[in-house]
């Protein structure tokens, strides 16, 4: 069994979280040492649960093996599925049809959107502010239902396969997606005003979870974590891959390095 550091100090208690979580994220165990509202120590065990995924993939065709990376983490099934498909295609010299490349990007950006809505809401919920959490959950649910209508699966699992996509977007699917995005676009400004205007919420997110920009650079932190600490790196553009070689999405960067900065990167990307 994993060993954790013992509790030291007056008034400190431990809070264990995971490895199973109340969502579709990857497994991980976190051991918090808490003194009041202050987290004085956090130990993470990200390999706590082993599913034997790699062993299950060995000896299978790329098409059959694709099901396993798609299940590493349900909230990133498109990203993992695309990464595996791209690796298999590169190894076999397969050229993906342009329409499939475009649909992969649609699915990937929908995944980015529903994750940012989910994360923004949960950050507020973790700071004991339930209203933004409820509204972000409502908007995310609209996006997930649009994904189900357009691609046949809420999380778009198994929709990206080596060689292309399966199935094609259904007739009317684009309209369902655009309607869900319009609903989110209309409400995000109001939610942002609420997020900014509550002092008790700002007190909990500003200055919390600080990642020094120098550390972010030295350890090559990617994603919204790196971009929240001033690192203007986006894997869609560097090293880059189609169709982002011509879509050229703007890179949202914040320099604060705290929870608030990472939330604002999410909101900017969401918009």
Helices and strands as residue ranges (DSSP letters): E 13-17, E 29-35, E 38-45, H 53-57, H 62-69, G 74-76, H 77-92, H 98-126, H 130-151, E 160-161, E 164-165, H 173-197, H 199-205, H 213-218, H 223-227, I 236-240, H 244-247, H 259-270
